[in-house]
Amino acid sequence: MAAFGSVFMPEMALTTFDGNGWSATEIVDADAISLHPGAHVLHYASTCFEGLKAFRHDDGSINIFRMDANIARMIQSSRLLSLPEPSAQQLEEMIISIVKRFAADVPEPPGSMYIRPTHIGTEPAIGKAANPSLTSMLYVLLSPVGDYFSGGIRPLRLLLEQNGSRCAAHMGMIKSGGNYASALQPILTARKAVNADQVLFCPDGDVQETGAANFLLIDGNEIITKALDSTFLHGITRNSILTLARDMGMTVSERNLSVDELLERASKPHSEAALSGTAAVLTPVGTLIEDGKEYQVGSGEQGPTTEKLRAALNAVQWGKTPDTHDWLTRV
Ligand SMILES: *Cc1c(COP(=O)(O)O)cnc(C)c1O
């Protein structure tokens, strides 16, 4: 199977904002867009995106997971970047129409159709470093994806970074391109230096998240993860996992977690740690690396609670259990 996100459906849904309003949605070829080389996004990073998935159920229906939450987050990201605000209704229609068009291509579980709404500032104006783009383009790309864990589940190695941040503190909750560019050098350095898979950003000892996933510590019946603030991305998988954990009677503690407390609790034999995000749902963390020392998390292998929570979320997505929180939209 090709690398995650490298295969695209041939068409996408697209609308543009001309300074006054949004154009009627068009279905266009997905292999190219036309942009002026001076487009605002190419110089001043006026861009945000979303990532959500559609799933095929046994009855043949196609169901999109938590579309409303992703649309709300995209509108929020656009607003915080001073991009024109998309219409929730139009974005919903765009997502549904393009998924319907390629319904036959939605893979069977554990595969899915990954949906990538993207919003960019298009005004050709390189003098606008300190002004917003008055025009923009919003499109919805589709990419069929296979089993994230097809190579087996391998617990990750995370390097704890206490000096740097993933991105500027006020940008953390925006799903915006510049934040990933900002995190790239620390990640590449950590891979080379200690063979880490990801960097867990912990500015001044405050455990936040990795480059593209939220972090959860599981200690017995309790899940501990940072409470929402502007410094990190408000993951919809994070929210879904915490909701299912509460349903199961677990204690959910959304609060600050220091590196010291993390290392102390993670080393208990039954502790678990995991990363949450749309691509993989939950990925176990086996090793934390801090100041040249390696700390095994619990057994070092995937723990039973991580496995149980991921299975519970997959069961909703795949239509194997009742959708009690109304998370699915049938297209
Ligand atoms: C997308 C993303 C997440 C996970 O968000 P989900 O809504 O769960 O997919 C977490 N952190 C960052 C930085 C992200 O970009």
The ligand as an SDF file (V2000), in Angstrom:
LIG
                    3D

 15 15  0  0  0  0  0  0  0  0999 V2000
   -4.5300   17.0370   13.7610 C   0  0  0  0  0  0  0  0  0  0  0  0
   -3.6770   17.1380   14.9810 C   0  0  0  0  0  0  0  0  0  0  0  0
   -3.9620   16.4430   16.1640 C   0  0  0  0  0  0  0  0  0  0  0  0
   -5.0450   15.4130   16.2510 C   0  0  0  0  0  0  0  0  0  0  0  0
   -6.2900   15.9460   15.9750 O   0  0  0  0  0  0  0  0  0  0  0  0
   -7.4880   14.9840   15.5960 P   0  0  0  0  0  0  0  0  0  0  0  0
   -8.6390   15.8920   15.4670 O   0  0  0  0  0  0  0  0  0  0  0  0
   -7.6290   14.0050   16.6770 O   0  0  0  0  0  0  0  0  0  0  0  0
   -7.0900   14.3170   14.3070 O   0  0  0  0  0  0  0  0  0  0  0  0
   -3.1960   16.6800   17.2880 C   0  0  0  0  0  0  0  0  0  0  0  0
   -2.1630   17.5360   17.2490 N   0  0  0  0  0  0  0  0  0  0  0  0
   -1.8420   18.2130   16.1320 C   0  0  0  0  0  0  0  0  0  0  0  0
   -0.7030   19.1500   16.1690 C   0  0  0  0  0  0  0  0  0  0  0  0
   -2.5820   18.0130   14.9610 C   0  0  0  0  0  0  0  0  0  0  0  0
   -2.2420   18.6420   13.8480 O   0  0  0  0  0  0  0  0  0  0  0  0
  1  2  1  0
  2  3  1  0
  2 14  2  0
  3  4  1  0
  3 10  2  0
  4  5  1  0
  5  6  1  0
  6  7  2  0
  6  8  1  0
  6  9  1  0
 10 11  1  0
 11 12  2  0
 12 13  1  0
 12 14  1  0
 14 15  1  0
M  END
$$$$
